[in-house]
């Protein structure tokens, strides 16, 4: 065919869209929790064993979150969209492998730690 890409062409699928879709198994929202860009995640408990049934991306998140990380920071480190990270964090939250701290209300917006976390997350993008 001339002028039209055939399905056998390597360019008919955008890997930037397919990879996140496959990683989340087509899910677009976490089952529980909101996970805003500035929500903080922290791995809790002992690291899961190889028989835990977790995907490599889940394991990378757990490794990253040995210290608190925002959704934006995790997305930047894993080079995945924030929506994908939200779904994966929801999986880990449901298994009680991470704790999540939602953003503070506007009353607490004077906390400089929160602004630094947001700036660090944006810089790492």
Secondary structure, DSSP 8 states (H G I E B T S, - for coil): --SS--TTSTTSS-HHHHHHHHHTTT--S-SS----TT-EEEE-SS---GGG---HHHHHHHHHTTS-EEHHHHHHHHT--HHHHHHHHHHHHHTTSEEEE----GGGTT-HHHHHHHHHHHHH-
